[in-house]
Amino acid sequence: MDSALFPNGVTRSSPRTFFLWTLPWLGLLAWGLVSAFLCLWKGLNQTNMSNVFAFALWIVFDLAVIALGAGAFFTGFLTYIINRKELKDVINAAVIIGFICYSGAVAMLGIDIGQPLRGWFIFWHANVHSMLTEVSFCITCYLGVLAIEYVPIVLENRKLEEVREFRLFGHNLHHAMAVFAATGAFLSFFHQGSLGGMFGVMYARPFAARWEFYVWPTTFFLFVLSAIAAGPCFTILVTKLTEAITRKKLVPDKAVQTLAKIAGWLLVSYMVLKIADTLAWIYGIVPSAGFSFSDFFRQGPYGAWLLVVEILVFGVVPAIMLIVPSVRANKQLLIVACLMNCAGIVLNRFVFIIVTAAIPVMPFDRFWSYLPTWQEWGISMAVVGYGFLLFSLSYRYLPVFPKERELNPTLSR
């Protein structure tokens, strides 16, 4: 075991143990590569997407991981712009999680567009009237920002730091992180919002259509707020999972509690606005479109229970848990609250993407159902495998957690 490659003063598992750990994630990647090959070779007829479900499982995963990856830009904003110094103990992990989420989402989109070699058409032949054009620009640029933020962490590897040029370049990038954090916050605000705004202007689909605030539908702001409420919780979940697997304390409680508290109050704000938005939709948009609330849930598997689960179970309950200090201080309850928060955001994206398309809007139309193929699941699960692999490699060879040695003195060498 070449300990010279590991961060200074910490222990890591043997090569054999690490290799065994990577096998299931390599298996997911292999499944995804086979699925991607079939989709690129034979076309999107390998999926159950159609004119009805043009946005399907991949886009649910895309919007979900983009929301969960929001912990990167929001934690960077809090660390470098708001100057919450305690969050420097978790910022490296947040950046890596964000990079995994966004690069995984872009890779899935490469398969989703059917002809990835023509992906550059998005930029060269841009449809300036489409919100997706702005989303494409912002996601691509922000992925570049995340790569720039990831580079200094990579260059802190002990072997790479021995190269003087790498060491100086990494240190200079560290000094400019505030600029990149501000740029990332700007880019993320608009693409998170535009992803939601896209559904809000689907006036032919009253289930998703919303009122406008100036030129933006209310879903624009709800998507931004939900992402910055869930992103920090996802960062907490990943760090806690890493601590459980490694049996080490990696992040000081103060950093975790700060993130959880901020996420809790953001979730409270989101739930207040979400409930107000839902009530305005029920008593405003729905009757004006000639429907009643029950019309949207009269058939099919997507009943009104989805609304109750999303808002009450995975919204109001974790919001209360995260803002109560005694509950937040309990490690088990904190993990439960973070899981519920993240599940609520994933469910929200699922509802907007799948349920919106499934519900009929014409009296002669029928309820549509959708079941993903194994190829769709394979490409989606490949992002999970990729995420575990990249984070595991980063933890093994890079100083992801600056306080690891200090928090585990008996395990330091």
N, C-alpha and C positions, 0 to 999 in steps of 0.2 A: 504494500500500500504506500503510494507516494505521498506522504504527508506534506511535502513541500508545496503541493498544489492547493492544499486546503487553507482557509483563512487562519491567520496566526493565532495559536494558543487554543484551538478548539479541536474536538474529536469528531470523526466521521465513521460511518460503518465500513466494513471490509468491502473490497471490490465484488466479492461473491454475493454478499447480502444486497448490495446496491443493484447488481445485475438482476437478481431474482425479483427485487422490488419493481424494476422497470418492465418486466415481462408482460404483465397485463396491459400496461399502457402502450407498449409496442404492439400488442395484439389489437388494441383498438385502432391504432394508426394503420396497421395492415388492413383491417376491415374497411377503414375509410379510403385507403388508396385503391383497393379493388373496386369499391363503389364509385369512386371518382373516375376511374378508368372506364368503367362501363357507361357512365353518364356522358363522358366526353367522346367515347367511341360510338356508342349507339344512339346517344341523344337523350333528351329529357323524357322520352317515353319509358325510361327506366323508373320514373317516379309516378306518383298518382296526382301530380299537379295537373291543372286543367285551366280552361278559360275562367272557370269559377274560382278555383284556388290557385291563382297565379302566385300569390304569397302563401307559402305553406310552411312545413316544418323548419326548413333552413332559415326562413326569415324570422320565425318565432325564436330560434336559437340566436340568430344575429342580433335582434333587438334586445333579447334577454342578456346576452353576454356583454353587449355594448352598455346596457344599463348597469350591470354588475361591475363592469370595468371602470365605471365613473369614479370609483374610489381613488383612482390614480390622479385625475386632474383635480378633484376636490381636495384630496389630502395634500397635494402639491400646492394648491391655492392657500390652504390653511397654514401650511408649513412655511412657505417662502414669502407669501404676500401678507397674510394676517400675522405671521411670526409666532405661531404656536410651536415653540421650540421642542416641547415634549414629543411632538409627532415625527421628529427626525429619527426616532427609534423604529418607526414603522414605514417611513416614506419609501425606502428601497423595495420593500415587499409590495407596497401599493403600486409602484412603477412597474415592477415585473408582472404583477397580476393584470394591470392595464394593458401592457404590451401583449401578453398572452391573449387577452380577450379581443383586442382590436385586430391583431394579426390573424387570429383564428376566424374572426368574422369576415375579414377581407378574403381569406382563403376560401371560405364557404361561398362567398359571393362570386368568386372566380368560376365555381362550378355552376352556380345558380343561373348565371347569365347565358349558359349554354355554349357560347363561343368566346372563351376567355381571351383568345388572341385578338379579339375586337374590343376588349375592355377599354382600350384607349379612346374609343369613339366617344365615351362619356365626357372626356375632357376636350377633345378636338372638335366634336360636333355637339356641343353642349346645348341642351334644351333649357334656355334661360327662364322658361315659364314653369319649370318643374322643381318642386321641393327636393326631389331625389338628386337633382344635379348639385344643389348646394350641399346635400348630405354627402354625396360622393366626394366632392372637393374637401369638405371639412374632415371626413373620416380619414381620407388619404393623407392630408396634411398632419392631422393629429397623430396618426401612426408614425409619421416621420419624427414628430416631436418626441413621442415615447421612445423611439429608437435612439434619439440623441440623449434622452435622459437615462436610457439603459446602458449606453456606452461607458460612462464613468464607473458604473458598478462593475462592468466586465473588466475594465482596466485596473480595478483594485485587486484582481487576482495576484497572488504573491509572485508568481512567475512573470506575469506581464509587467508588474511594477518594477521589476529589475531592469527593464528597458527604459532608459531615461526619457526618451521622447514620449513613450506611452504614459509614463507617470506625470510628466508636465502637462500633456494634453488633457488627461483626465482631471487633474487639479484645476486647470483653467476652465474646463466645462462646469465643474462644481461651482465655481464663482459666478457663472452665468445662469444658474438654475432658476433664479427668480424670473428671468426673462422668458425662459421656456415654460415655466409654470403659468405665467400670465397668458402666454400665447395659447397654451393648452386649454386653459379655462375659457378663453374667448371662443376657440374653435368648438369645444365640446358643448358649450351653451347652445350654440346655433344648430349643430347637427342633432343633438338630443331633442331640441325643440321641434326642428323640422320633421323628424321622424314621427312625432305626435301630431304636428300640424297637418301632415299629409292625410291622416285619417279624418281630422276635423273638417276638412273641406270636401269630403266625399258626400255631397248633398244628395246623390242618388241612393245613398245608404243611410237612412235616418238613424239606424242603430249607432253609427259612429259620428254623424254630423254634429257639430257644436256651434254655438254662437261665437262671434268674433270679438276680440278686445283690440280695438284699432284694426290692424290688418292681420292679426294672428288669432286663430281659433283657440279656445281655452285649452285644448289638448296640447298645444305647443308648450304652455307653461307647466301643465301637469306632468308631461314627460320629463322635463328638466328637473322638476322638484322630486319626482319619484326616483330618478336616477341618483341624485346626490343624497337622497335618504337611504337608498339601498346599497350604493357602492361602498361606503365605509363599513357597513355591516358585513359585506362579503369579504372585505379585507380582514376583518376580525375573525371571521369563520376560517379563512385560509391559514392565518397565523395560529389559531387555536388548534386546527387540525395538524399543523406542522409540529406544534408543541406536544400534542398527544402521541404522534408517531415517533418523534425523536426522544420523548420523555425528558425534555429540557424546557426551562423557562427562557423564552426568547425575546419577549417584549414586556417592558415594565407595565404594571397595572395602570399607572397614570395615563399612559398613551392610549391604552385600550378604553379606559373609562371616558377619556376626552372624546374619542371617536364615537363611542356608543351614545354619550350624552347629546352630542351634536346631531347624530343620526336620528336620535329619538325625537328631538324637537323639530327637526326637518320633517320627520314622518307625521308628527302631529299636524304641522302646517299643511302638509300634503293631504292628509285625511280630511281636514276641515274643508279645504277647497274641493277635494274629490266628491265629498258628500254634497256640497253646495252645487257642484257641476251636475251631479247625477239627478238631484231634485229639479234643477232648472231644465234638464233634458226631459225628465218624465212629464213635467207640467208645462213645458214650453214647446220644444222641438217636436216631441212625439205627437201631440194633438194637432199641431199646425201642419204636420205631414199627413194627417188623416189616419193615424194609428192610435191604438191604446197601448199601454204598457204591456198588457198580457199578450198582445199580438206577436211580440218578439220572442216569447217563450212558450208558445202554445204547442209546439211539436219539436221533435228532435232531442238529442241527448243534452243540449246546452240549455238547461233550465235557469229559472231565476235564482236558483241556489248558488250559481256561480257568482252572482252579484253579492249575495250575502257572505259567501266565503271570502271573496276578494276584499270587500270593504270592512266587514266586521272581524272575521277570524284572522285574516292575514294582514289586516290594516290597523284597526282600532286597538285590538288586544296587544300586538307587539309595540305599538306607539306608547301605550300606557306603561308597559313593562320597562321600556327603555328610558322613560323620563323619571321613573321612581328610583331613587338612589339605592335603596336597600335591595330591590330586585336586580338592578343593574350590577350590583357588587357581587351577587351570587353567580358563580361561574357557569353553573348548569343552566340557570334561568336566562343568563345573558346569551348563551349559545342558542337556546330555544327561541328567544326573541329575535335574534339575528336570522335564524333559519326561517322563521315565519315572515319576517320582513322581506327577505329575498324571494321566498316562495310567492308572496303577494305580487311582487313586481313581475315575476315570470308569468303568473296567471293573468295579470293585466295585459301583458303583451300578447298572450295567447288569445284572449278575448277579442282584442282589437283586430288581430290578423285572421284568425280562423272563424270565430263566431260571426264577425261582421259579414264575411263572405257567405256563410252558411245560411243565414236567415233570409227567406224570400221577401222581396219588396213589391212583387206584383201578385194580384189575386189569383192568376192562373199559374204562378210559379210554385215550385215545391221546395221543401227543406233539403238542402244538400248535405251530404256527409263526406268525410274525408278521413282516410287511414293511410299513413305514410308507408312506403315500401321499405324493405330492408336496406336498399341502397341509400335512401334518405336518412335512415337512422345511422347507417355506417358513417356517412360524411359528418353528421352531427356529433356522433360519439368520438370521431377522430379528433375533434377539437378538445374534448375532455382528456383524451390520452395525451395529446400534444401539450396541454396545459400542465398535467402532472409531470411529464418528462422535463419540460423546460424549467419549471419551478424547482424540481428535485435537483437538476444539474446546477441551477443557480445557487441553491442552498448548499450544495456539496462543495462547490469550488469558489464561491464568491461571498464576501462579507455582507450578506443580506440583512442580518440583524446585528447592528453595531454593539448592542449590550449583551450579546450571547455569552461572551467570556466572563463579563462582570457578574451576570446573573447565575452562572454555573461555575463557581470557583473550584468545586471539588472535581469537576470534569475537565478542567483546563490542564494543559500540559506545561 
